[in-house]
Amino acid sequence: MRYAYSREEILADHPYERPLVLDGVPCHGGFIQGRYVSPRTLWRAPAIEIWQARLPAGEVDAILAPIGAAIPPHFPSAAQTRLLVRHGVTVPLVRLLSLIAIVEGFGGDVLRLVALPPLGERVRDPIDGTALAHLGVLFEAHARDEAGHRRMWELARDIALDKPAVPKDLAPNVAPPATPRLFPEIAADLEALVLRMLGVLVIEVFAVGAFRWAKEVLGDPTLFRRHDEARTLIGYIQQDEAPHVGYLATALAELRCRRLAGASGGTVAGADVIDRARDLIVGFQAGPRHRANVEFRTQVVERCVADHPRREELLAEFRALG
């Protein structure tokens, strides 16, 4: 069984019978025997399964289960969004879909720009034949996927809403905030890597709520003429995300069950660092960050219905659905 793969193999596509092209827009991925196959998964997907099989039982679940248990409800909900669209208020939906597209585009670059520490020195146990040993090219594959996803989210928006006008003030702050050292017991470059990987992983897992919301809203045949195409395209993007969650959880699990080099000598149990870092990031994303998003999106909705003839009734129904 192979545990090591070249850069070319990790980035390799399947031999597609036809590419994914919609409305003349070429997207990544393609079809084999009528089934959509995600990009860059010819060797990447089986490699992730093989690396996971080398881990002690339960290690990947130890990473993912606490994240999955904390997924906050999407706001506005699918019911609230459909209510607004039904009454001609589409700007909040357009804004959200456009923001998701922008964040997807930046998401991969955030990892691509990470300076990889010398993991052979930072991890005391061997990492040959692991996801950790392939992180550089895995980050590159992730970044290329997300660049394609920005285009696909924008295409889904344009298909459903017939190329709507997009607000010009969409400039999310996706740069990681400057923080004091949280884990001074390990080297700063390893801490930065762990926090960045966990930050992206939490967002990827929490995105389950966004995918469910988008498919339910854009897939509504009473609201959108091309509902089936939009919903299907969102499903393709969601399928593409599986390798991202897979390799990030695998690499973090590999760190979790290894000894890390202490900044002042000795070793630190990987589980102590990974579990604390995961819980900090999950708590922030599900708590303050989620509350800030809800508050801002509520203000957007209120602003968008300010001149609506049924403003008060609409807001009351919107709140009741929440």
C-alpha positions as CSV (number, residue, x, y, z in Angstrom):
1,M,0.0,0.0,0.0
2,R,1.4,3.4,-1.0
3,Y,1.8,6.2,1.6
4,A,3.8,8.7,-0.4
5,Y,2.7,10.6,-3.5
6,S,4.3,13.1,-5.8
7,R,3.0,16.7,-6.3
8,E,1.8,15.8,-9.8
9,E,-0.3,12.9,-8.4
10,I,-1.9,14.9,-5.7
11,L,-2.9,17.5,-8.2
12,A,-4.0,15.0,-10.9
13,D,-7.6,15.0,-12.3
14,H,-9.5,12.0,-13.5
15,P,-9.7,11.5,-17.3
16,Y,-13.1,13.1,-17.7
17,E,-15.5,12.2,-20.5
18,R,-16.7,15.8,-20.5
19,P,-16.0,18.8,-18.4
20,L,-18.4,20.8,-16.3
21,V,-19.6,23.7,-18.3
22,L,-22.7,25.7,-17.5
23,D,-24.1,28.7,-19.4
24,G,-20.8,28.7,-21.3
25,V,-18.8,29.1,-18.1
26,P,-16.1,26.4,-17.7
27,C,-15.9,25.1,-14.2
28,H,-13.5,22.5,-12.7
29,G,-14.4,18.9,-12.3
30,G,-16.2,16.8,-14.9
31,F,-18.3,13.7,-15.6
32,I,-17.5,10.0,-15.9
33,Q,-20.4,7.8,-16.9
34,G,-22.8,10.7,-16.1
35,R,-21.5,11.2,-12.6
36,Y,-19.8,14.4,-11.4
37,V,-16.3,13.8,-10.2
38,S,-14.5,16.4,-8.1
39,P,-11.2,18.0,-9.4
40,R,-7.8,16.8,-8.3
41,T,-9.1,13.6,-6.6
42,L,-7.6,10.9,-8.8
43,W,-4.9,10.2,-6.2
44,R,-5.7,12.8,-3.5
45,A,-9.0,11.1,-2.4
46,P,-7.5,7.5,-2.0
47,A,-4.4,9.0,-0.4
48,I,-6.5,10.6,2.4
49,E,-8.2,7.3,3.0
50,I,-4.9,5.5,3.2
51,W,-3.4,8.1,5.6
52,Q,-6.5,7.9,7.8
53,A,-6.3,4.1,7.9
54,R,-2.8,4.4,9.5
55,L,-4.2,6.4,12.4
56,P,-5.3,4.9,15.7
57,A,-9.1,4.3,15.8
58,G,-11.1,7.3,16.7
59,E,-8.4,10.0,16.1
60,V,-10.1,11.7,13.1
61,D,-13.5,11.6,15.0
62,A,-11.8,13.2,18.0
63,I,-11.0,16.2,15.7
64,L,-14.3,16.4,13.9
65,A,-17.0,15.4,16.4
66,P,-16.6,18.5,18.7
67,I,-16.7,20.8,15.7
68,G,-19.7,19.1,14.1
69,A,-21.6,19.3,17.4
70,A,-21.2,23.1,17.6
71,I,-22.5,24.1,14.1
72,P,-24.6,27.2,14.6
73,P,-27.9,27.6,12.8
74,H,-27.7,29.5,9.6
75,F,-29.0,33.1,9.6
76,P,-31.2,34.1,8.0
77,S,-32.8,30.7,7.8
78,A,-34.0,29.2,4.6
79,A,-37.6,30.0,5.6
80,Q,-36.7,33.6,6.3
81,T,-34.8,34.0,3.1
82,R,-37.6,32.5,1.0
83,L,-40.1,34.9,2.7
84,L,-37.9,37.9,1.6
85,V,-37.6,36.6,-1.9
86,R,-41.3,35.9,-2.2
87,H,-41.9,39.6,-1.4
88,G,-39.3,40.9,-3.8
89,V,-36.5,41.5,-1.3
90,T,-33.6,39.7,-3.0
91,V,-30.6,41.9,-2.0
92,P,-29.9,40.0,1.3
93,L,-29.7,36.7,-0.7
94,V,-27.5,38.2,-3.4
95,R,-25.2,39.6,-0.7
96,L,-24.9,36.3,1.1
97,L,-24.2,34.3,-2.0
98,S,-21.7,36.8,-3.2
99,L,-19.9,36.9,0.1
100,I,-19.7,33.1,0.2
101,A,-18.1,33.2,-3.2
102,I,-15.6,35.9,-2.1
103,V,-14.7,34.0,1.1
104,E,-14.3,30.8,-0.8
105,G,-11.8,32.5,-3.2
106,F,-9.7,33.8,-0.3
107,G,-10.0,30.6,1.7
108,G,-7.5,28.6,-0.3
109,D,-5.1,31.5,-0.5
110,V,-5.0,31.7,3.3
111,L,-3.5,28.2,3.4
112,R,-1.4,28.6,0.3
113,L,0.5,31.5,2.0
114,V,1.2,29.6,5.2
115,A,4.9,29.2,5.8
116,L,5.4,25.5,6.5
117,P,7.6,24.9,9.5
118,P,10.3,22.2,9.4
119,L,7.9,19.5,10.6
120,G,10.7,17.0,10.8
121,E,12.1,19.1,13.7
122,R,8.8,20.2,15.2
123,V,7.3,16.7,15.5
124,R,9.3,14.2,17.5
125,D,7.7,11.1,16.0
126,P,8.1,10.1,12.3
127,I,5.8,11.7,9.7
128,D,6.9,9.8,6.6
129,G,3.9,8.6,4.6
130,T,1.4,10.9,6.3
131,A,-0.8,13.8,5.3
132,L,1.6,16.0,7.3
133,A,4.4,15.1,4.9
134,H,2.3,16.3,1.9
135,L,0.9,19.5,3.4
136,G,2.4,21.9,0.9
137,V,0.8,20.3,-2.2
138,L,-2.4,19.6,-0.3
139,F,-2.7,23.3,0.5
140,E,-2.1,24.0,-3.2
141,A,-4.8,21.6,-4.3
142,H,-7.2,23.2,-1.7
143,A,-6.4,26.7,-3.0
144,R,-7.1,25.7,-6.6
145,D,-10.4,24.1,-5.6
146,E,-11.5,27.2,-3.8
147,A,-10.6,29.4,-6.7
148,G,-13.0,27.3,-8.8
149,H,-15.7,27.5,-6.1
150,R,-15.8,31.2,-6.2
151,R,-16.8,31.0,-9.8
152,M,-19.3,28.2,-9.2
153,W,-21.0,30.1,-6.3
154,E,-21.3,33.2,-8.5
155,L,-22.7,31.1,-11.3
156,A,-25.3,29.5,-9.0
157,R,-26.3,33.0,-7.9
158,D,-26.6,34.2,-11.5
159,I,-28.5,31.2,-12.7
160,A,-31.1,31.4,-9.9
161,L,-31.5,35.2,-9.9
162,D,-30.8,35.9,-13.5
163,K,-27.5,37.8,-13.1
164,P,-28.6,40.2,-10.4
165,A,-26.8,43.5,-9.6
166,V,-24.2,42.8,-7.0
167,P,-23.6,45.3,-4.2
168,K,-20.3,47.1,-4.4
169,D,-19.5,47.2,-0.7
170,L,-18.7,43.5,-0.3
171,A,-15.2,43.4,1.3
172,P,-15.1,40.9,4.1
173,N,-12.1,40.9,6.4
174,V,-10.7,37.4,5.9
175,A,-7.2,38.1,7.3
176,P,-6.6,36.2,10.5
177,P,-6.5,38.6,13.5
178,A,-3.2,39.3,15.2
179,T,-3.2,37.4,18.5
180,P,-0.8,36.9,21.3
181,R,0.9,33.6,21.6
182,L,-1.6,31.0,22.8
183,F,0.7,28.0,23.0
184,P,4.1,29.2,24.0
185,E,5.1,25.7,24.8
186,I,5.6,25.0,21.1
187,A,7.4,26.9,18.4
188,A,5.6,29.9,17.0
189,D,5.6,28.6,13.4
190,L,4.0,25.3,14.5
191,E,1.4,27.2,16.5
192,A,0.6,29.4,13.5
193,L,0.2,26.3,11.3
194,V,-2.1,24.6,13.8
195,L,-4.3,27.6,14.3
196,R,-4.6,28.3,10.6
197,M,-5.5,24.7,9.7
198,L,-8.0,24.5,12.5
199,G,-9.5,27.8,11.6
200,V,-10.1,26.7,8.0
201,L,-11.3,23.2,9.1
202,V,-13.9,24.8,11.5
203,I,-15.2,27.0,8.7
204,E,-15.3,24.0,6.3
205,V,-17.3,21.9,8.8
206,F,-19.6,24.8,9.7
207,A,-20.3,25.3,6.0
208,V,-22.6,22.3,6.1
209,G,-25.3,24.8,7.4
210,A,-24.6,27.2,4.5
211,F,-24.9,24.4,1.9
212,R,-28.1,23.1,3.4
213,W,-29.5,26.7,3.4
214,A,-28.4,27.4,-0.2
215,K,-29.8,24.2,-1.6
216,E,-33.1,24.7,0.1
217,V,-33.5,28.3,-1.0
218,L,-32.1,28.1,-4.5
219,G,-33.8,24.8,-5.0
220,D,-37.3,26.2,-4.4
221,P,-39.3,25.7,-7.7
222,T,-41.9,28.3,-6.6
223,L,-39.2,31.0,-6.5
224,F,-36.6,30.2,-9.1
225,R,-37.1,29.0,-12.7
226,R,-33.7,27.3,-12.9
227,H,-33.9,25.9,-9.4
228,D,-32.7,22.4,-10.3
229,E,-29.5,23.7,-12.0
230,A,-28.7,26.0,-9.1
231,R,-29.2,23.3,-6.5
232,T,-27.2,20.8,-8.4
233,L,-24.3,23.1,-8.8
234,I,-24.3,23.8,-5.1
235,G,-24.2,20.1,-4.6
236,Y,-21.1,19.7,-6.8
237,I,-19.3,22.4,-4.7
238,Q,-20.3,20.6,-1.5
239,Q,-18.9,17.3,-2.9
240,D,-15.7,19.1,-3.7
241,E,-15.3,20.1,0.0
242,A,-15.0,16.5,1.2
243,P,-11.2,16.2,0.5
244,H,-10.6,19.5,2.3
245,V,-12.2,18.3,5.5
246,G,-10.6,14.9,5.0
247,Y,-7.0,16.0,4.7
248,L,-7.2,18.8,7.3
249,A,-8.7,16.5,9.9
250,T,-6.2,13.7,9.0
251,A,-3.2,16.0,9.4
252,L,-4.4,17.4,12.6
253,A,-5.2,13.9,13.9
254,E,-1.6,12.9,13.0
255,L,-0.3,15.8,15.1
256,R,-2.7,15.0,17.9
257,C,-1.3,11.5,18.4
258,R,2.3,12.5,18.2
259,R,4.8,14.2,20.5
260,L,5.7,17.8,19.5
261,A,9.0,19.5,20.2
262,G,8.8,21.8,23.2
263,A,9.9,25.4,22.6
264,S,12.3,25.1,25.6
265,G,13.2,21.5,25.1
266,G,11.5,18.3,25.9
267,T,8.2,17.3,24.3
268,V,4.6,18.3,24.4
269,A,1.7,15.9,23.9
270,G,0.0,16.8,20.6
271,A,-3.4,16.1,22.0
272,D,-3.0,18.8,24.6
273,V,-2.3,21.5,21.9
274,I,-4.7,20.3,19.3
275,D,-7.7,19.9,21.6
276,R,-7.3,23.2,23.3
277,A,-6.8,25.0,20.0
278,R,-9.8,23.4,18.4
279,D,-12.0,24.3,21.4
280,L,-10.8,27.9,21.3
281,I,-11.6,28.3,17.6
282,V,-14.9,26.5,17.8
283,G,-16.0,28.7,20.7
284,F,-15.1,31.8,18.9
285,Q,-16.7,30.9,15.6
286,A,-19.9,29.5,17.2
287,G,-20.1,32.4,19.7
288,P,-18.8,35.9,19.1
289,R,-18.3,35.5,15.3
290,H,-21.8,34.0,14.8
291,R,-23.5,36.6,16.9
292,A,-21.7,39.4,15.0
293,N,-22.9,37.8,11.7
294,V,-26.5,37.6,12.9
295,E,-26.4,41.2,14.1
296,F,-25.0,42.5,10.8
297,R,-27.3,40.4,8.6
298,T,-30.3,41.6,10.6
299,Q,-29.3,45.2,9.9
300,V,-29.0,44.4,6.2
301,V,-32.5,42.9,6.1
302,E,-34.0,45.9,8.0
303,R,-32.2,48.3,5.6
304,C,-33.4,46.4,2.6
305,V,-37.1,46.4,3.6
306,A,-37.1,50.0,4.8
307,D,-39.1,51.2,1.8
308,H,-41.2,48.1,1.4
309,P,-45.0,48.8,1.5
310,R,-45.5,45.9,4.0
311,R,-42.4,46.7,6.0
312,E,-43.7,46.1,9.5
313,E,-45.7,43.0,8.6
314,L,-42.8,41.6,6.7
315,L,-40.3,42.2,9.6
316,A,-42.8,40.6,12.1
317,E,-43.1,37.5,10.0
318,F,-39.4,37.4,9.4
319,R,-38.7,37.5,13.1
320,A,-41.4,34.9,13.8
321,L,-39.8,32.5,11.4
322,G,-36.5,32.8,13.3
